[in-house]
Amino acid sequence: MPQATENASLILLAERIKAHGRTLGFQQVGITDIRLHAEETRLSAWLDKGYHGDMAWMADHGKMRTRPDELLPGSLRVISARMDYLPGDTKLIAALKDGETAYISRYALGRDYHKLIRKRLSQLAQFIEIEAEKLGLPLPEGFQHRAFVDSAPVSEKPLAAKAGLGWQGKHTLVLNSEAGSWFFLGEVLTCFALPIDKSEQIDRCGDCTACLKVCPTDAFPRPYELDARRCISYLTIENKGPIPEEFREPMGNRVFGCDDCQAICPWNKYAKATEELDFLPRHQLDNTKLVELFQWTEQEFLDRSAGSPLRRVGFERWQRNLAVGLGNAPSSDEIINVLQLALRDATPMVAEHIEWALEQQGRPNRRRKRKIKQ
């Protein structure tokens, strides 16, 4: 195929990919190259500081995380896509201020996003191969397009920023000037030298440090750097052991993840409600009392967390997190009775947190060390 014809075909293929991505429910699709030299240096320094905590998988694959062509040989481009997930009116700040109601990160209120987005991206990958064949673009022997959603060592946020989906804010999440940060990311690796998007967004955080100041556990040593070991999302989800005592009171009622740095970000005034029904709250998880969730049996937890991100922590860690939330809740005889009853059959780890919660409940005049700031 003559070079000029091939270039024209690649331009047309890129346009079709983006258009089809929108029909699949993605709000934005961008294309970038696979070079992440600056990110490789940053990631190495972050790992050296131990900020990844027990997430050994962050370091397990060496430099593959910043070299997509090692993950899938023959890759030349990354197609990065975003899908909005924020449910409608979930009363973010009100929920965080209500000490009796469990706060679950907004991304986890509905069905698990991994399967939904991976399926859509796989459909996009199939579309690429079909359209490429129509345009006369040969697929190298043995190459198969691959879709990723938190399922492989891929540096999603830096790639999304390079592809023009936004910039990495001071809280390290990707921000978009027209959509805020309430969205999922996913990628497709391709062997086609598609035209690269030149619309990379500049950093518009300016002098704002709201996300850094609002963090309940001071998880940001400096702007653009997160110490995951102090992050409530890490503590309640990734952390498999006891929650260090210094972080229990600052956790408040956050029992699965934390959204404070997003909730306060001025750019999220542009965030739009999701159009995906699967991302809407299930089992009233956006407005359920801590004490009610704590009384779920293991079978109830398994039934109600089926197809949900909540299933990831398992029943023991679910109870651990809720026990901390109950310890921080306003003192009540009901909570004390429920905790005492659960203590009889609790695992050693859960029992430790229940005992802490009972001690907290026994201090009716206590005040929380950290307030929710707006």
NORURBEL-V703944 format. One record per pair of residues at least 24 apart in sequence whose ideal C-beta (glycine too) atoms are under 8 Angstrom apart, sorted by sequence separation. I is the first residue (numbers start at 0). GAP is how many residues later the second one is. If there is no record, write none. Layout:
# NORURBEL-V703944
i:I gap:GAP
i:I gap:GAP
This chain:
# NORURBEL-V703944
i:176 gap:24
i:232 gap:24
i:84 gap:25
i:121 gap:25
i:159 gap:25
i:175 gap:25
i:231 gap:25
i:232 gap:25
i:284 gap:25
i:292 gap:25
i:293 gap:25
i:335 gap:25
i:39 gap:26
i:120 gap:26
i:231 gap:26
i:281 gap:26
i:326 gap:26
i:334 gap:26
i:335 gap:26
i:38 gap:27
i:39 gap:27
i:120 gap:27
i:176 gap:27
i:230 gap:27
i:318 gap:27
i:322 gap:27
i:84 gap:28
i:120 gap:28
i:156 gap:28
i:158 gap:28
i:293 gap:28
i:36 gap:29
i:117 gap:29
i:155 gap:29
i:174 gap:29
i:292 gap:29
i:293 gap:29
i:319 gap:29
i:323 gap:29
i:326 gap:29
i:331 gap:29
i:35 gap:30
i:82 gap:30
i:117 gap:30
i:155 gap:30
i:174 gap:30
i:216 gap:30
i:319 gap:30
i:322 gap:30
i:326 gap:30
i:330 gap:30
i:35 gap:31
i:117 gap:31
i:155 gap:31
i:315 gap:31
i:318 gap:31
i:322 gap:31
i:325 gap:31
i:326 gap:31
i:330 gap:31
i:116 gap:32
i:289 gap:32
i:293 gap:32
i:323 gap:32
i:326 gap:32
i:327 gap:32
i:328 gap:32
i:330 gap:32
i:33 gap:33
i:117 gap:33
i:153 gap:33
i:163 gap:33
i:166 gap:33
i:216 gap:33
i:315 gap:33
i:319 gap:33
i:322 gap:33
i:323 gap:33
i:326 gap:33
i:330 gap:33
i:33 gap:34
i:82 gap:34
i:162 gap:34
i:163 gap:34
i:166 gap:34
i:168 gap:34
i:215 gap:34
i:216 gap:34
i:315 gap:34
i:318 gap:34
i:322 gap:34
i:326 gap:34
i:33 gap:35
i:113 gap:35
i:148 gap:35
i:163 gap:35
i:165 gap:35
i:166 gap:35
i:167 gap:35
i:169 gap:35
i:215 gap:35
i:254 gap:35
i:289 gap:35
i:290 gap:35
i:325 gap:35
i:112 gap:36
i:113 gap:36
i:148 gap:36
i:163 gap:36
i:164 gap:36
i:166 gap:36
i:168 gap:36
i:215 gap:36
i:289 gap:36
i:82 gap:37
i:113 gap:37
i:148 gap:37
i:162 gap:37
i:163 gap:37
i:166 gap:37
i:252 gap:37
i:147 gap:38
i:148 gap:38
i:161 gap:38
i:166 gap:38
i:169 gap:38
i:215 gap:38
i:254 gap:38
i:290 gap:38
i:146 gap:39
i:147 gap:39
i:160 gap:39
i:169 gap:39
i:289 gap:39
i:80 gap:40
i:146 gap:40
i:147 gap:40
i:160 gap:40
i:170 gap:40
i:327 gap:40
i:33 gap:41
i:146 gap:41
i:147 gap:41
i:169 gap:41
i:170 gap:41
i:33 gap:42
i:145 gap:42
i:168 gap:42
i:169 gap:42
i:215 gap:42
i:32 gap:43
i:33 gap:43
i:80 gap:43
i:144 gap:43
i:145 gap:43
i:290 gap:43
i:294 gap:43
i:32 gap:44
i:33 gap:44
i:144 gap:44
i:215 gap:44
i:290 gap:44
i:293 gap:44
i:31 gap:45
i:32 gap:45
i:78 gap:45
i:144 gap:45
i:214 gap:45
i:289 gap:45
i:293 gap:45
i:30 gap:46
i:31 gap:46
i:144 gap:46
i:213 gap:46
i:214 gap:46
i:30 gap:47
i:213 gap:47
i:290 gap:47
i:30 gap:48
i:31 gap:48
i:142 gap:48
i:293 gap:48
i:29 gap:49
i:30 gap:49
i:78 gap:49
i:170 gap:49
i:210 gap:49
i:211 gap:49
i:213 gap:49
i:28 gap:50
i:29 gap:50
i:169 gap:50
i:210 gap:50
i:213 gap:50
i:28 gap:51
i:29 gap:51
i:139 gap:51
i:210 gap:51
i:28 gap:52
i:138 gap:52
i:171 gap:52
i:27 gap:53
i:169 gap:53
i:171 gap:53
i:210 gap:53
i:255 gap:53
i:27 gap:54
i:169 gap:54
i:171 gap:54
i:209 gap:54
i:210 gap:54
i:255 gap:54
i:25 gap:55
i:26 gap:55
i:136 gap:55
i:168 gap:55
i:170 gap:55
i:209 gap:55
i:25 gap:56
i:26 gap:56
i:167 gap:56
i:209 gap:56
i:25 gap:57
i:26 gap:57
i:255 gap:57
i:20 gap:58
i:24 gap:58
i:207 gap:58
i:20 gap:60
i:127 gap:60
i:131 gap:60
i:16 gap:62
i:127 gap:62
i:255 gap:62
i:124 gap:63
i:203 gap:63
i:254 gap:63
i:123 gap:64
i:127 gap:64
i:120 gap:65
i:255 gap:65
i:73 gap:66
i:119 gap:66
i:120 gap:66
i:254 gap:66
i:116 gap:67
i:120 gap:67
i:254 gap:67
i:117 gap:68
i:73 gap:69
i:116 gap:69
i:254 gap:69
i:254 gap:70
i:112 gap:71
i:253 gap:71
i:252 gap:72
i:250 gap:73
i:251 gap:73
i:71 gap:74
i:250 gap:74
i:106 gap:75
i:236 gap:75
i:252 gap:75
i:79 gap:76
i:105 gap:76
i:236 gap:76
i:247 gap:76
i:251 gap:76
i:252 gap:76
i:106 gap:77
i:235 gap:77
i:239 gap:77
i:242 gap:77
i:250 gap:77
i:81 gap:78
i:238 gap:78
i:241 gap:78
i:242 gap:78
i:248 gap:78
i:79 gap:79
i:247 gap:79
i:248 gap:79
i:79 gap:80
i:181 gap:80
i:247 gap:80
i:70 gap:81
i:77 gap:81
i:180 gap:81
i:235 gap:81
i:242 gap:81
i:70 gap:82
i:79 gap:82
i:179 gap:82
i:70 gap:83
i:79 gap:83
i:81 gap:83
i:77 gap:84
i:78 gap:84
i:81 gap:84
i:180 gap:84
i:77 gap:85
i:79 gap:85
i:179 gap:85
i:235 gap:85
i:67 gap:86
i:180 gap:86
i:181 gap:86
i:179 gap:87
i:180 gap:87
i:64 gap:88
i:172 gap:88
i:179 gap:88
i:63 gap:89
i:64 gap:89
i:65 gap:89
i:172 gap:89
i:179 gap:89
i:181 gap:89
i:64 gap:90
i:170 gap:90
i:174 gap:90
i:176 gap:90
i:179 gap:90
i:180 gap:90
i:67 gap:91
i:170 gap:91
i:175 gap:91
i:178 gap:91
i:179 gap:91
i:60 gap:92
i:65 gap:92
i:81 gap:92
i:174 gap:92
i:177 gap:92
i:178 gap:92
i:59 gap:93
i:176 gap:93
i:178 gap:93
i:25 gap:94
i:81 gap:94
i:170 gap:94
i:175 gap:94
i:24 gap:95
i:83 gap:95
i:23 gap:96
i:56 gap:96
i:85 gap:96
i:168 gap:96
i:81 gap:97
i:84 gap:97
i:85 gap:97
i:83 gap:98
i:84 gap:98
i:168 gap:98
i:23 gap:99
i:83 gap:99
i:84 gap:99
i:23 gap:100
i:82 gap:100
i:81 gap:101
i:82 gap:101
i:81 gap:102
i:20 gap:103
i:81 gap:103
i:82 gap:103
i:19 gap:104
i:80 gap:104
i:79 gap:105
i:80 gap:105
i:247 gap:105
i:79 gap:106
i:80 gap:106
i:16 gap:107
i:19 gap:107
i:79 gap:107
i:80 gap:107
i:241 gap:107
i:78 gap:108
i:240 gap:108
i:247 gap:108
i:77 gap:109
i:78 gap:109
i:263 gap:109
i:16 gap:110
i:77 gap:110
i:78 gap:110
i:241 gap:110
i:242 gap:110
i:263 gap:110
i:15 gap:111
i:16 gap:111
i:77 gap:111
i:78 gap:111
i:241 gap:111
i:244 gap:111
i:248 gap:111
i:42 gap:112
i:76 gap:112
i:77 gap:112
i:259 gap:112
i:76 gap:113
i:16 gap:114
i:74 gap:114
i:75 gap:114
i:12 gap:115
i:15 gap:115
i:74 gap:115
i:75 gap:115
i:76 gap:115
i:78 gap:115
i:38 gap:116
i:74 gap:116
i:75 gap:116
i:76 gap:116
i:251 gap:116
i:71 gap:117
i:73 gap:117
i:75 gap:117
i:76 gap:117
i:12 gap:118
i:70 gap:118
i:75 gap:118
i:251 gap:118
i:12 gap:119
i:35 gap:119
i:38 gap:119
i:76 gap:119
i:248 gap:119
i:249 gap:119
i:248 gap:120
i:249 gap:120
i:251 gap:120
i:67 gap:121
i:248 gap:121
i:12 gap:122
i:35 gap:122
i:11 gap:123
i:35 gap:123
i:12 gap:124
i:8 gap:126
i:35 gap:126
i:8 gap:127
i:9 gap:127
i:31 gap:127
i:8 gap:128
i:104 gap:128
i:32 gap:129
i:29 gap:130
i:31 gap:130
i:4 gap:131
i:5 gap:131
i:31 gap:131
i:30 gap:132
i:31 gap:132
i:29 gap:133
i:29 gap:134
i:0 gap:135
i:29 gap:135
i:0 gap:136
i:27 gap:137
i:27 gap:148
i:107 gap:148
i:102 gap:149
i:104 gap:149
i:107 gap:149
i:102 gap:150
i:106 gap:150
i:27 gap:151
i:101 gap:151
i:102 gap:151
i:103 gap:151
i:104 gap:151
i:26 gap:152
i:100 gap:152
i:102 gap:152
i:103 gap:152
i:104 gap:152
i:98 gap:153
i:99 gap:153
i:101 gap:153
i:103 gap:153
i:104 gap:153
i:105 gap:153
i:98 gap:154
i:104 gap:154
i:215 gap:154
i:97 gap:155
i:26 gap:156
i:95 gap:156
i:102 gap:156
i:95 gap:157
i:94 gap:158
i:95 gap:158
i:213 gap:158
i:213 gap:159
i:115 gap:160
i:212 gap:160
i:115 gap:162
i:30 gap:163
i:32 gap:163
i:30 gap:164
i:31 gap:164
i:95 gap:164
i:30 gap:165
i:31 gap:165
i:30 gap:166
i:109 gap:166
i:112 gap:166
i:29 gap:167
i:91 gap:167
i:95 gap:167
i:110 gap:167
i:109 gap:168
i:110 gap:168
i:29 gap:169
i:109 gap:169
i:92 gap:170
i:108 gap:170
i:109 gap:170
i:91 gap:171
i:108 gap:171
i:109 gap:171
i:110 gap:171
i:106 gap:172
i:108 gap:172
i:109 gap:172
i:54 gap:173
i:108 gap:173
i:50 gap:174
i:50 gap:175
i:52 gap:175
i:50 gap:176
i:51 gap:176
i:52 gap:176
i:108 gap:176
i:16 gap:177
i:50 gap:177
i:107 gap:177
i:108 gap:177
i:48 gap:178
i:50 gap:178
i:12 gap:179
i:45 gap:179
i:49 gap:179
i:54 gap:179
i:13 gap:180
i:105 gap:180
i:12 gap:181
i:13 gap:181
i:52 gap:181
i:103 gap:181
i:9 gap:182
i:103 gap:182
i:9 gap:183
i:54 gap:183
i:101 gap:183
i:9 gap:184
i:10 gap:184
i:53 gap:184
i:9 gap:185
i:52 gap:185
i:53 gap:185
i:85 gap:185
i:87 gap:185
i:52 gap:186
i:53 gap:186
i:85 gap:186
i:86 gap:186
i:100 gap:186
i:101 gap:186
i:83 gap:187
i:85 gap:187
i:86 gap:187
i:100 gap:187
i:101 gap:187
i:83 gap:188
i:85 gap:188
i:100 gap:188
i:101 gap:188
i:83 gap:189
i:84 gap:189
i:99 gap:189
i:100 gap:189
i:83 gap:190
i:99 gap:190
i:82 gap:191
i:83 gap:191
i:84 gap:191
i:89 gap:191
i:94 gap:191
i:99 gap:191
i:101 gap:191
i:83 gap:192
i:86 gap:192
i:87 gap:192
i:94 gap:192
i:114 gap:192
i:82 gap:193
i:86 gap:193
i:84 gap:194
i:86 gap:194
i:90 gap:195
i:111 gap:195
i:89 gap:196
i:90 gap:196
i:110 gap:196
i:111 gap:196
i:112 gap:196
i:110 gap:197
i:111 gap:197
i:109 gap:198
i:86 gap:199
i:111 gap:199
i:107 gap:200
i:107 gap:201
i:106 gap:202
i:107 gap:202
i:103 gap:206
i:101 gap:220
i:101 gap:223
i:98 gap:229
i:99 gap:229
i:98 gap:230
i:99 gap:230
i:98 gap:231
i:26 gap:245
i:24 gap:250
i:24 gap:251
i:96 gap:275
i:95 gap:276
i:92 gap:279
i:92 gap:281
